[in-house]
Amino acid sequence: MREFDGYLQGLTKDKRTVSTSERKARLLRDGFGKKPAFRCIIAREDTKPIGYLCYHEGYDPDEMRGKVIYVIDLFVTSSARGSGIGRMLMDRVADVCANMDGIAVYVGVWRRNPKAIKFYMGIGAEFVEDVPFMRWGKERWL
Ligand SMILES: CC(C)(COP(=O)(O)OP(=O)(O)OC[C@H]1O[C@@H](n2cnc3c(N)ncnc32)[C@H](O)[C@@H]1OP(=O)(O)O)[C@@H](O)C(=O)NCCC(=O)NCCS
């Protein structure tokens, strides 16, 4: 995750506003407690982690109606890229979705990350053109 963080920081000029230690503490609290907010699949070579995918479950109330999975992180360490690990992690999460009788896997991807967009398009994903993602942060709640 640290390596992925560095990768994403390389794609933007924006600086993080929350410290690394606080972000780590939040991650441990939210992902590894009694009721994890997300789950992870880890790819290993022998015992060494070489990639991971984190996801959580959701529901799509639109036309199809059904359970969905949101991928929130996908990362393969640079030395292991191009050998099928990313596709394998996506295949595994598709299995998770199929096993819960889900209908789709969603993933948010930065426009400034064209390589990832090519990867997702390559495995058959498509843009949700007419549904821009909106954020309503707690700093704006009345
Ligand atoms: C995107 C990422 C996960 C892909 O993982 P990977 O293990 O290198 O991908 P794979 O080897 O499984 O490739 C699967 C397919 O995608 C294609 N692909 C992968 N990267 C690609 C790229 N940059 N451009 C075009 N096609 C690409 C491969 O050619 C392969 O096609 P094939 O099955 O027809 O041969 C990896 O490059 C990565 O971790 N990038 C940095 C983090 C990142 O951007 N994550 C996504 C955030 S939303």
The ligand as an SDF file (V2000), in Angstrom:
LIG
                    3D

 48 50  0  0  0  0  0  0  0  0999 V2000
   -2.7110   -1.6890  -13.6510 C   0  0  0  0  0  0  0  0  0  0  0  0
   -1.9660   -2.9010  -13.0500 C   0  0  0  0  0  0  0  0  0  0  0  0
   -2.6880   -3.3790  -11.8070 C   0  0  0  0  0  0  0  0  0  0  0  0
   -1.9680   -4.0230  -14.1080 C   0  0  0  0  0  0  0  0  0  0  0  0
   -1.3780   -5.1750  -13.5170 O   0  0  0  0  0  0  0  0  0  0  0  0
   -0.4560   -6.1640  -14.3600 P   0  0  0  0  0  0  0  0  0  0  0  0
   -0.1850   -7.3490  -13.5180 O   0  0  0  0  0  0  0  0  0  0  0  0
    0.7000   -5.4300  -14.8960 O   0  0  0  0  0  0  0  0  0  0  0  0
   -1.4190   -6.5200  -15.5810 O   0  0  0  0  0  0  0  0  0  0  0  0
   -1.5060   -7.9330  -16.3300 P   0  0  0  0  0  0  0  0  0  0  0  0
   -0.1240   -8.4540  -16.5620 O   0  0  0  0  0  0  0  0  0  0  0  0
   -2.4410   -8.8220  -15.5880 O   0  0  0  0  0  0  0  0  0  0  0  0
   -2.1550   -7.5180  -17.7030 O   0  0  0  0  0  0  0  0  0  0  0  0
   -3.4530   -7.9210  -18.0570 C   0  0  0  0  0  0  0  0  0  0  0  0
   -3.7560   -7.3840  -19.4380 C   0  0  0  0  0  0  0  0  0  0  0  0
   -3.7580   -5.9550  -19.4340 O   0  0  0  0  0  0  0  0  0  0  0  0
   -2.8180   -5.4550  -20.3640 C   0  0  0  0  0  0  0  0  0  0  0  0
   -2.1440   -4.2980  -19.7760 N   0  0  0  0  0  0  0  0  0  0  0  0
   -1.5700   -4.2240  -18.5640 C   0  0  0  0  0  0  0  0  0  0  0  0
   -1.0080   -3.0000  -18.4020 N   0  0  0  0  0  0  0  0  0  0  0  0
   -1.2460   -2.3290  -19.5570 C   0  0  0  0  0  0  0  0  0  0  0  0
   -0.9000   -1.0390  -20.0380 C   0  0  0  0  0  0  0  0  0  0  0  0
   -0.1980   -0.1870  -19.2920 N   0  0  0  0  0  0  0  0  0  0  0  0
   -1.2670   -0.6840  -21.2620 N   0  0  0  0  0  0  0  0  0  0  0  0
   -1.9720   -1.5490  -22.0670 C   0  0  0  0  0  0  0  0  0  0  0  0
   -2.3240   -2.7980  -21.6810 N   0  0  0  0  0  0  0  0  0  0  0  0
   -1.9620   -3.1660  -20.4510 C   0  0  0  0  0  0  0  0  0  0  0  0
   -1.8340   -6.5820  -20.5760 C   0  0  0  0  0  0  0  0  0  0  0  0
   -1.2110   -6.4910  -21.8480 O   0  0  0  0  0  0  0  0  0  0  0  0
   -2.6840   -7.8090  -20.4510 C   0  0  0  0  0  0  0  0  0  0  0  0
   -3.3500   -8.0850  -21.6810 O   0  0  0  0  0  0  0  0  0  0  0  0
   -3.4220   -9.6030  -22.2250 P   0  0  0  0  0  0  0  0  0  0  0  0
   -4.0450  -10.4040  -21.1080 O   0  0  0  0  0  0  0  0  0  0  0  0
   -4.2530   -9.4900  -23.4320 O   0  0  0  0  0  0  0  0  0  0  0  0
   -2.0080   -9.9990  -22.4570 O   0  0  0  0  0  0  0  0  0  0  0  0
   -0.4880   -2.5580  -12.7330 C   0  0  0  0  0  0  0  0  0  0  0  0
    0.1260   -2.0330  -13.8730 O   0  0  0  0  0  0  0  0  0  0  0  0
   -0.3180   -1.5770  -11.5820 C   0  0  0  0  0  0  0  0  0  0  0  0
   -0.2710   -1.9800  -10.4270 O   0  0  0  0  0  0  0  0  0  0  0  0
   -0.1980   -0.2670  -11.9050 N   0  0  0  0  0  0  0  0  0  0  0  0
    0.0340    0.7450  -10.8900 C   0  0  0  0  0  0  0  0  0  0  0  0
   -1.1560    0.9200   -9.9490 C   0  0  0  0  0  0  0  0  0  0  0  0
   -2.4250    1.2800  -10.6490 C   0  0  0  0  0  0  0  0  0  0  0  0
   -2.4730    2.1090  -11.5400 O   0  0  0  0  0  0  0  0  0  0  0  0
   -3.4950    0.6310  -10.2070 N   0  0  0  0  0  0  0  0  0  0  0  0
   -4.8360    0.8680  -10.6800 C   0  0  0  0  0  0  0  0  0  0  0  0
   -5.4330    1.9830   -9.9050 C   0  0  0  0  0  0  0  0  0  0  0  0
   -7.1130    2.2880  -10.3310 S   0  0  0  0  0  0  0  0  0  0  0  0
  1  2  1  0
  2  3  1  0
  2  4  1  0
  2 36  1  0
  4  5  1  0
  5  6  1  0
  6  7  2  0
  6  8  1  0
  6  9  1  0
  9 10  1  0
 10 11  2  0
 10 12  1  0
 10 13  1  0
 13 14  1  0
 14 15  1  0
 15 16  1  0
 15 30  1  0
 16 17  1  0
 17 18  1  0
 17 28  1  0
 18 19  1  0
 18 27  1  0
 19 20  2  0
 20 21  1  0
 21 22  1  0
 21 27  2  0
 22 23  1  0
 22 24  2  0
 24 25  1  0
 25 26  2  0
 26 27  1  0
 28 29  1  0
 28 30  1  0
 30 31  1  0
 31 32  1  0
 32 33  2  0
 32 34  1  0
 32 35  1  0
 36 37  1  0
 36 38  1  0
 38 39  2  0
 38 40  1  0
 40 41  1  0
 41 42  1  0
 42 43  1  0
 43 44  2  0
 43 45  1  0
 45 46  1  0
 46 47  1  0
 47 48  1  0
M  END
$$$$
